[in-house]
Amino acid sequence: MSSDDELAERLRAGDEKALRTAYERHGAAVLYLAQRLLGNRADAEDVTQLTFVAAWSGRDSFDPQRGTMLGWLLGIARRKAVDRMRSVARDDRVTETVRAQVAPPEEPERPERIVDRLVVADELGRLPAEQRRTLELAFFDDLTHPQIAAVTGLPLGTVKSHIRRGLANLRRRWEVDGATFGSRSAGPSRAL
């Protein structure tokens, strides 16, 4: 078995087997430190993996004159664990901020709006099937005229005509019904 100095030389030279040997030799110590710092086995395992990936990526930065390989790896692990703690703290702050947001109170739907929807649904039901389908695609599915033509197989001019006639029928019904107590009428309520 080679010493840490020989192992460091091989690692710096790009020998992948040296990385495996370093992991086998020092992985348990890195995991132990990460678990002590984080208190969570899953996070500690992630930090251990990140430590060895960083060691491989930064293998040129290891200087045996400044310390041991274990010390270098533990230093990387400490930084990775601190990064993880900061990330978790940041995520917790964001989560708490979102939870602290007051949801807007849901206002009960006004009776006029319910009646409006019923009038529209009733009138849509009275339209010819192709007209109703084009209006539903235009307003409920938010499709453009060319998209409706592609979906239905109708010519573009026919789609436009169906929408125009359907809207005219809805407008007439709206005006005849007094626009449900004036909630959406073009003028003052006729009930006066």
Summary of the structure (lengths in Angstrom):
residues: 192
radius of gyration: 35.0
end to end distance: 101.3
largest distance: 101.3
contacts: 498
relative contact order: 0.07
helix: 75%
strand: 0%
